[in-house]
Amino acid sequence: MSDKSSSNAMWGGRFAAGPDAIMEAINASIGFDRRLAKQDIDGSRAHAAMLAAQGIITDNDASAIREGLLTVLSEIESDTFPWRVELEDIHMNVEARLKEIVGEPAGRLHTGRSRNDQVAVDFRLWVRDQCDAADGALKALIEALIGQAEEGADWVMPGFTHLQVAQPVTWGHHMMAYVEMFARDRARFADARARMNESPLGAAALAGTSFPLDRQMTAEALGFDRPMANSLDAVAARDFALEFLGAASICAMHLSRLAEELVIWSSAQFRFVAMSDRWSTGSSIMPQKRNPDAAELLRAKIGRIFGANVALMTIMKGLPLTYSKDMQEDKEQTFDAADSLMLGLAAMTGMVADMKGRPEDLRVAAAMGFSTATDLADWLVRELGLPFRDAHHVTGSLVAMAEENGCDLPELSLVQMQSVHAGITGAIFDVLGVDNSVASRTSYGGTAPVNVRAQIARWKKDLS
Ligand code: ARG
């Protein structure tokens, strides 16, 4: 590959020979950055219109460029575009094809522009779209969770700490806990979107340009709030993608916790929930099996999102200003993370919407493990005036007694209870039931069904 004819058409003036084949393989990004085609063409259209408005190119050239770009876009959308790996990336593929279609005016499009601000604008637009997509997908998931909460606002289930039965809670309360988490995720994407919504276009290679560009105009045309104020920052910054990946990672972590609960809950040992056929698979050998594969895969796919976050942090760490080719590695990671996130959100929404809680099993489980021991201790404080620490001690003795007798707390007789503390009366049995336990938790943010219904109403209002 040493004849001059194979050197790159875009910078052949300086180069006598084309690249080594391996150089081409490591350098080319067209295999993945073709995903930015729409954004690239939008950016070019905004740039060309501005160049004409500023008298930098003629209106005739601008309209030839605009028509040509629309043709390029339709070729890409109809899968007839002649992709060429020797043209490295999406920017040069589009421009070279534009030249074939409209001729000379194509050569004027890159006036006052560089691939450095071009890729920065394309990628920002793409990531901004992903923030919007994540927002919509999270809203759907939140609605599915609220649906579950409404159905089982007063279903009693065990609440866990250390995965040991702690206190009874309500199914609705548990679902609404995830609503809170996913709502914060939405806010994180919205926050990232607001901060990234500035236009790098017009920063050119790094220093700005001597052409009288109207950066406000291109920013507005592309839906940005304003042009970025510093040209060096505009081409060097990738924190917008990192904020997206950060928000995606936290959201993915939340998804993985819920996925893990679904895996546990759908097991024969728990039986808290029946996953629908649509989200389960069978076993090729064990006829009884019904595996929560979607939840498991979701739990695992989260790793790709965390991985992308760490990868891009590592790519950017220590890079001197401004652009370095290292930054081309930002895209595949982000694409994969965004795809995994969207798939995960869609799968989780489907699973949550379709799953059936099992109120009877939840109830039985809620009463196991002396889950109302705290209610008993609270009763001793309230009714007998014991200091909480003493009440805790008395209750501990009663739990030990029940354990020895192989029974639950409500199955101890009053006489047995009074042998531990003489002041105990029959009224204590009222607080040992799981329904009374959850109904009594009316402190703000507590698990009482009345609270859950109030939160459901608040969120529904919020979402509409
Ligand atoms: N394909 C490149 C990227 O993704 C575009 C920018 C290239 N700029 C350059 N000076 N080589 O980062």
Boltz pocket constraint, residues with backbone or C-beta under 6 A from the ligand:
constraints:
  - pocket:
      binder: B
      contacts: [[A, 27], [A, 29], [A, 33], [A, 89], [A, 115], [A, 116], [A, 119], [A, 323], [A, 324], [A, 325], [A, 327], [A, 328], [A, 329]]
      max_distance: 6.0
